[in-house]
Amino acid sequence: MTAIVGINFFPYLVVGNFIIVKKLYHVRLNTYTLEEVRQKTEGRRQKERKG
């Protein structure tokens, strides 16, 4: 009985973990992109001050 439940539950476990990993990846990607944009705008501001 336990084995059957375990086998049936396993795909949900894998899919669940995959979704969590995917979300974390997107969060990290977004954070990196935001940081990159922030640095670019900071660089532009410094150029404007000099020029």
GIRALIN-V36165 format. One record per backbone hydrogen bond with DSSP energy under -0.5 kcal/mol. CO is the residue of the C=O (numbers start at 1). NH is the residue of the N-H. E is the energy in kcal/mol with one decimal. If there is no record, write none. Layout:
BEGIN
((CO:NH:E) (CO:NH:E))
END
This chain:
BEGIN
((1:5:-2.2) (2:6:-2.6) (3:7:-2.4) (4:8:-2.5) (5:9:-2.2) (6:10:-1.6) (7:11:-0.7) (9:13:-1.8) (10:14:-2.3) (11:15:-2.8) (12:16:-2.7) (13:17:-2.5) (14:18:-2.5) (15:19:-2.5) (16:20:-2.1) (17:21:-2.7) (18:22:-2.7) (19:23:-2.6) (20:24:-2.6) (21:25:-2.6) (22:26:-2.4) (23:27:-2.5) (24:28:-2.6) (25:29:-2.7) (26:30:-2.9) (27:31:-2.5) (28:32:-2.4) (29:33:-2.5) (30:34:-2.8) (31:35:-2.3) (32:36:-2.4) (33:37:-2.6) (34:38:-2.6) (35:39:-2.3) (36:40:-2.1) (37:41:-2.6) (38:42:-2.2) (39:43:-2.4) (40:44:-2.3) (41:45:-2.3) (42:46:-2.0) (43:47:-1.9) (44:48:-2.4) (45:49:-2.0) (46:50:-1.9) (47:51:-2.9))
END
